[in-house]
Amino acid sequence: MAGSSTKRVQKYRERMKAAGLKRVTIWVPDVNAPGYEQLAREIEIINADADSQCVMEEMLALGDFRDWK
C-alpha cells in the first residue's frame, strides 16, 4: 500500500516540476511552543510602533512588484 502512495507523490512532484514549480520547505513559528507568547507580544509592539510602520511603507515604496503574480 505504501508503494502506491509513494508513486502517487512522485508523479505529483514530477507534474509540478514540469509546470515550472519548485518544492520548498518553509519553517514558521510554532504557536504551541513554549515562549511563543513572548514572540507574539514583541510582534504586537513592533506592529504598533509608528516608526516601524514608516520603515515598512518606505520599503514597500522602493520595491518593484510589477512582475509578481
C-alpha positions in Angstrom: 0.0 0.0 0.0 2.8 2.4 0.9 4.3 1.9 -2.6 1.2 3.2 -4.4 1.2 6.4 -2.3 4.9 6.9 -2.9 4.4 6.6 -6.6 1.4 9.0 -6.5 3.5 11.6 -4.6 6.4 11.1 -7.1 4.1 11.6 -10.1 2.6 14.7 -8.4 6.1 16.2 -7.8 7.1 15.4 -11.4 4.0 17.3 -12.7 4.7 20.3 -10.5 8.3 20.4 -11.7 7.2 20.1 -15.3 4.9 23.1 -14.7 8.0 25.1 -13.7 7.4 24.9 -9.9 10.0 24.1 -7.3 9.3 22.4 -3.9 10.4 24.4 -0.9 10.2 24.0 2.8 9.2 26.9 4.9 9.7 27.0 8.7 7.2 29.1 10.7 6.9 29.7 14.4 5.1 27.0 16.3 2.2 28.8 18.1 2.1 25.9 20.6 5.8 26.1 21.5 6.9 27.5 24.9 7.9 31.1 24.6 5.6 31.8 21.6 3.6 34.2 23.8 6.7 36.4 24.2 7.2 36.4 20.4 3.6 37.4 19.8 3.9 40.3 22.3 7.0 41.5 20.6 5.4 41.4 17.2 2.4 43.4 18.5 4.8 46.0 19.9 6.6 46.3 16.5 3.4 46.5 14.6 2.0 49.2 16.8 5.2 51.3 16.5 4.8 54.3 14.2 8.5 54.3 13.2 8.2 50.6 12.2 5.2 51.5 10.0 7.2 54.3 8.3 10.1 51.9 7.6 7.7 49.3 6.2 5.9 51.8 4.0 9.3 53.1 2.6 10.5 49.6 1.9 7.3 48.8 0.0 7.5 52.0 -1.9 11.0 51.1 -3.1 10.0 47.6 -4.1 9.3 46.6 -7.7 6.3 44.3 -7.6 5.3 44.6 -11.3 6.2 41.1 -12.2 4.6 39.5 -9.1 1.6 37.4 -9.8 
